[in-house]
Amino acid sequence: MYIILGEINEFEIMYKSGAKLGNIVNCYYTNDDKNHYVVMKSSDGALLHAIVKFIK
């Protein structure tokens, strides 16, 4: 699945916990009026790896 975000002026990455090569990471997408967010969690959903915020 591809999502066309249009013009992005800046982005912010908030790291919580590192992921290693071979780890399965689930990504979740949401948005509000001004921002798009991608949340990356472990395959079981117990561990938050990062939140990426795309700002229009």
RATA-V117677 format. One record per pair of residues at least 12 apart in sequence whose ideal C-beta (glycine too) atoms are under 6 Angstrom apart, sorted by the first residue. I is the first residue (numbers start at 1). J is the second residue. If there is no record, write none. Layout:
i=I j=J
i=I j=J
//
This chain:
i=5 j=36
i=5 j=54
i=8 j=54
i=9 j=55
i=10 j=55
i=11 j=54
i=12 j=53
i=13 j=52
i=14 j=51
i=15 j=50
i=16 j=48
i=17 j=47
i=17 j=49
i=19 j=49
i=24 j=43
i=25 j=40
i=26 j=41
i=27 j=40
i=34 j=56
i=35 j=53
i=35 j=55
i=36 j=54
i=37 j=53
i=38 j=52
i=39 j=51
//
